[in-house]
C-alpha cells in the first residue's frame, strides 16, 4: 500500500493496516463519526 495514495478515511483489510502501521512510529485510531450516533 503506497502512503501517497492514502485518504483521510478509507476501509482496509487487517493485513493492509498492519503494513501501514509498521511504516510509522506514531499513529492514531478513532471511531468513525457515522458510527457515533447523531442525526445521520
Backbone atoms as SQL, in Angstrom:
CREATE TABLE atoms (id INTEGER PRIMARY KEY, chain TEXT, resi INTEGER, resn TEXT, atom TEXT, x REAL, y REAL, z REAL);
INSERT INTO atoms VALUES
  (1, 'A', 1, 'UNK', 'N', 0.854, -1.184, 0.000),
  (2, 'A', 1, 'UNK', 'CA', 0.000, 0.000, 0.000),
  (3, 'A', 1, 'UNK', 'C', 0.891, 1.236, 0.000),
  (4, 'A', 2, 'UNK', 'N', 0.728, 2.077, -0.984),
  (5, 'A', 2, 'UNK', 'CA', 1.516, 3.297, -1.098),
  (6, 'A', 2, 'UNK', 'C', 0.904, 4.383, -0.219),
  (7, 'A', 3, 'UNK', 'N', 1.706, 4.997, 0.655),
  (8, 'A', 3, 'UNK', 'CA', 1.174, 6.028, 1.545),
  (9, 'A', 3, 'UNK', 'C', 0.694, 7.241, 0.775),
  (10, 'A', 4, 'UNK', 'N', 1.249, 7.523, -0.392),
  (11, 'A', 4, 'UNK', 'CA', 0.816, 8.693, -1.156),
  (12, 'A', 4, 'UNK', 'C', -0.578, 8.499, -1.731),
  (13, 'A', 5, 'UNK', 'N', -1.096, 7.280, -1.714),
  (14, 'A', 5, 'UNK', 'CA', -2.439, 7.002, -2.209),
  (15, 'A', 5, 'UNK', 'C', -3.480, 7.062, -1.093),
  (16, 'A', 6, 'UNK', 'N', -3.063, 7.274, 0.152),
  (17, 'A', 6, 'UNK', 'CA', -3.982, 7.229, 1.278),
  (18, 'A', 6, 'UNK', 'C', -4.882, 8.448, 1.321),
  (19, 'A', 7, 'UNK', 'N', -6.088, 8.226, 1.784),
  (20, 'A', 7, 'UNK', 'CA', -7.050, 9.284, 2.019),
  (21, 'A', 7, 'UNK', 'C', -7.272, 9.386, 3.525),
  (22, 'A', 8, 'UNK', 'N', -7.923, 10.452, 3.953),
  (23, 'A', 8, 'UNK', 'CA', -8.159, 10.630, 5.382),
  (24, 'A', 8, 'UNK', 'C', -9.006, 9.490, 5.943),
  (25, 'A', 9, 'UNK', 'N', -10.033, 9.065, 5.196),
  (26, 'A', 9, 'UNK', 'CA', -10.887, 7.956, 5.614),
  (27, 'A', 9, 'UNK', 'C', -10.894, 6.904, 4.518),
  (28, 'A', 10, 'UNK', 'N', -10.726, 5.670, 4.901),
  (29, 'A', 10, 'UNK', 'CA', -10.828, 4.586, 3.938),
  (30, 'A', 10, 'UNK', 'C', -10.978, 3.267, 4.688),
  (31, 'A', 11, 'UNK', 'N', -11.365, 2.231, 3.989),
  (32, 'A', 11, 'UNK', 'CA', -11.525, 0.891, 4.552),
  (33, 'A', 11, 'UNK', 'C', -10.311, 0.075, 4.141),
  (34, 'A', 12, 'UNK', 'N', -9.772, -0.703, 5.082),
  (35, 'A', 12, 'UNK', 'CA', -8.592, -1.518, 4.800),
  (36, 'A', 12, 'UNK', 'C', -8.745, -2.889, 5.442),
  (37, 'A', 13, 'UNK', 'N', -8.072, -3.856, 4.868),
  (38, 'A', 13, 'UNK', 'CA', -8.035, -5.182, 5.476),
  (39, 'A', 13, 'UNK', 'C', -7.057, -5.151, 6.661),
  (40, 'A', 14, 'UNK', 'N', -7.108, -6.158, 7.481),
  (41, 'A', 14, 'UNK', 'CA', -6.201, -6.239, 8.626),
  (42, 'A', 14, 'UNK', 'C', -4.749, -6.279, 8.155),
  (43, 'A', 15, 'UNK', 'N', -4.462, -7.019, 7.103),
  (44, 'A', 15, 'UNK', 'CA', -3.089, -7.076, 6.582),
  (45, 'A', 15, 'UNK', 'C', -2.628, -5.721, 6.067),
  (46, 'A', 16, 'UNK', 'N', -3.508, -4.968, 5.410),
  (47, 'A', 16, 'UNK', 'CA', -3.159, -3.628, 4.930),
  (48, 'A', 16, 'UNK', 'C', -2.876, -2.687, 6.095),
  (49, 'A', 17, 'UNK', 'N', -3.669, -2.805, 7.152),
  (50, 'A', 17, 'UNK', 'CA', -3.463, -1.962, 8.328),
  (51, 'A', 17, 'UNK', 'C', -2.126, -2.279, 8.984),
  (52, 'A', 18, 'UNK', 'N', -1.816, -3.541, 9.127),
  (53, 'A', 18, 'UNK', 'CA', -0.526, -3.926, 9.727),
  (54, 'A', 18, 'UNK', 'C', 0.638, -3.369, 8.915),
  (55, 'A', 19, 'UNK', 'N', 0.546, -3.466, 7.596),
  (56, 'A', 19, 'UNK', 'CA', 1.595, -2.944, 6.723),
  (57, 'A', 19, 'UNK', 'C', 1.728, -1.433, 6.883),
  (58, 'A', 20, 'UNK', 'N', 0.620, -0.752, 6.958),
  (59, 'A', 20, 'UNK', 'CA', 0.616, 0.697, 7.109),
  (60, 'A', 20, 'UNK', 'C', 1.193, 1.112, 8.459),
  (61, 'A', 21, 'UNK', 'N', 0.730, 0.510, 9.537),
  (62, 'A', 21, 'UNK', 'CA', 1.166, 0.866, 10.888),
  (63, 'A', 21, 'UNK', 'C', 2.665, 0.608, 11.062),
  (64, 'A', 22, 'UNK', 'N', 3.157, -0.451, 10.460),
  (65, 'A', 22, 'UNK', 'CA', 4.584, -0.779, 10.582),
  (66, 'A', 22, 'UNK', 'C', 5.490, 0.272, 9.948),
  (67, 'A', 23, 'UNK', 'N', 4.942, 1.146, 9.103),
  (68, 'A', 23, 'UNK', 'CA', 5.737, 2.168, 8.430),
  (69, 'A', 23, 'UNK', 'C', 5.980, 3.412, 9.294),
  (70, 'A', 24, 'UNK', 'N', 5.255, 3.533, 10.407),
  (71, 'A', 24, 'UNK', 'CA', 5.284, 4.768, 11.178),
  (72, 'A', 24, 'UNK', 'C', 5.579, 4.514, 12.648),
  (73, 'A', 25, 'UNK', 'N', 6.132, 5.524, 13.305),
  (74, 'A', 25, 'UNK', 'CA', 6.373, 5.441, 14.744),
  (75, 'A', 25, 'UNK', 'C', 5.161, 5.887, 15.549),
  (76, 'A', 26, 'UNK', 'N', 4.364, 6.781, 14.971),
  (77, 'A', 26, 'UNK', 'CA', 3.189, 7.317, 15.669),
  (78, 'A', 26, 'UNK', 'C', 1.976, 7.244, 14.757),
  (79, 'A', 27, 'UNK', 'N', 0.818, 6.956, 15.340),
  (80, 'A', 27, 'UNK', 'CA', -0.438, 6.903, 14.592),
  (81, 'A', 27, 'UNK', 'C', -1.582, 6.967, 15.593),
  (82, 'A', 28, 'UNK', 'N', -2.783, 7.170, 15.111),
  (83, 'A', 28, 'UNK', 'CA', -3.946, 7.121, 15.990),
  (84, 'A', 28, 'UNK', 'C', -5.067, 6.365, 15.295),
  (85, 'A', 29, 'UNK', 'N', -5.945, 5.825, 16.108),
  (86, 'A', 29, 'UNK', 'CA', -7.132, 5.118, 15.645),
  (87, 'A', 29, 'UNK', 'C', -8.318, 5.799, 16.294),
  (88, 'A', 30, 'UNK', 'N', -9.344, 6.060, 15.525),
  (89, 'A', 30, 'UNK', 'CA', -10.531, 6.699, 16.092),
  (90, 'A', 30, 'UNK', 'C', -11.787, 6.043, 15.526),
  (91, 'A', 31, 'UNK', 'N', -12.868, 6.246, 16.221),
  (92, 'A', 31, 'UNK', 'CA', -14.160, 5.752, 15.747),
  (93, 'A', 31, 'UNK', 'C', -14.639, 6.580, 14.574),
  (94, 'A', 32, 'UNK', 'N', -15.344, 5.949, 13.685),
  (95, 'A', 32, 'UNK', 'CA', -15.942, 6.652, 12.562),
  (96, 'A', 32, 'UNK', 'C', -17.118, 7.478, 13.075),
  (97, 'A', 33, 'UNK', 'N', -17.201, 8.731, 12.673),
  (98, 'A', 33, 'UNK', 'CA', -18.285, 9.604, 13.107),
  (99, 'A', 33, 'UNK', 'C', -19.655, 9.066, 12.762),
  (100, 'A', 34, 'UNK', 'N', -19.763, 8.331, 11.664),
  (101, 'A', 34, 'UNK', 'CA', -21.059, 7.780, 11.255),
  (102, 'A', 34, 'UNK', 'C', -21.531, 6.704, 12.235),
  (103, 'A', 35, 'UNK', 'N', -20.621, 6.154, 13.012),
  (104, 'A', 35, 'UNK', 'CA', -21.000, 5.121, 13.984),
  (105, 'A', 35, 'UNK', 'C', -21.178, 5.686, 15.394),
  (106, 'A', 36, 'UNK', 'N', -20.924, 6.964, 15.546),
  (107, 'A', 36, 'UNK', 'CA', -21.023, 7.600, 16.852),
  (108, 'A', 36, 'UNK', 'C', -22.438, 8.069, 17.189),
  (109, 'A', 37, 'UNK', 'N', -23.355, 7.921, 16.276),
  (110, 'A', 37, 'UNK', 'CA', -24.715, 8.375, 16.521),
  (111, 'A', 37, 'UNK', 'C', -24.970, 9.726, 15.886),
  (112, 'A', 38, 'UNK', 'N', -25.945, 10.414, 16.392),
  (113, 'A', 38, 'UNK', 'CA', -26.291, 11.708, 15.830),
  (114, 'A', 38, 'UNK', 'C', -27.522, 11.607, 14.953),
  (115, 'A', 39, 'UNK', 'N', -27.715, 12.633, 14.162),
  (116, 'A', 39, 'UNK', 'CA', -28.923, 12.699, 13.343),
  (117, 'A', 39, 'UNK', 'C', -28.801, 11.978, 12.016),
  (118, 'A', 40, 'UNK', 'N', -27.591, 11.551, 11.632),
  (119, 'A', 40, 'UNK', 'CA', -27.374, 10.956, 10.323),
  (120, 'A', 40, 'UNK', 'C', -27.675, 9.557, 10.280);
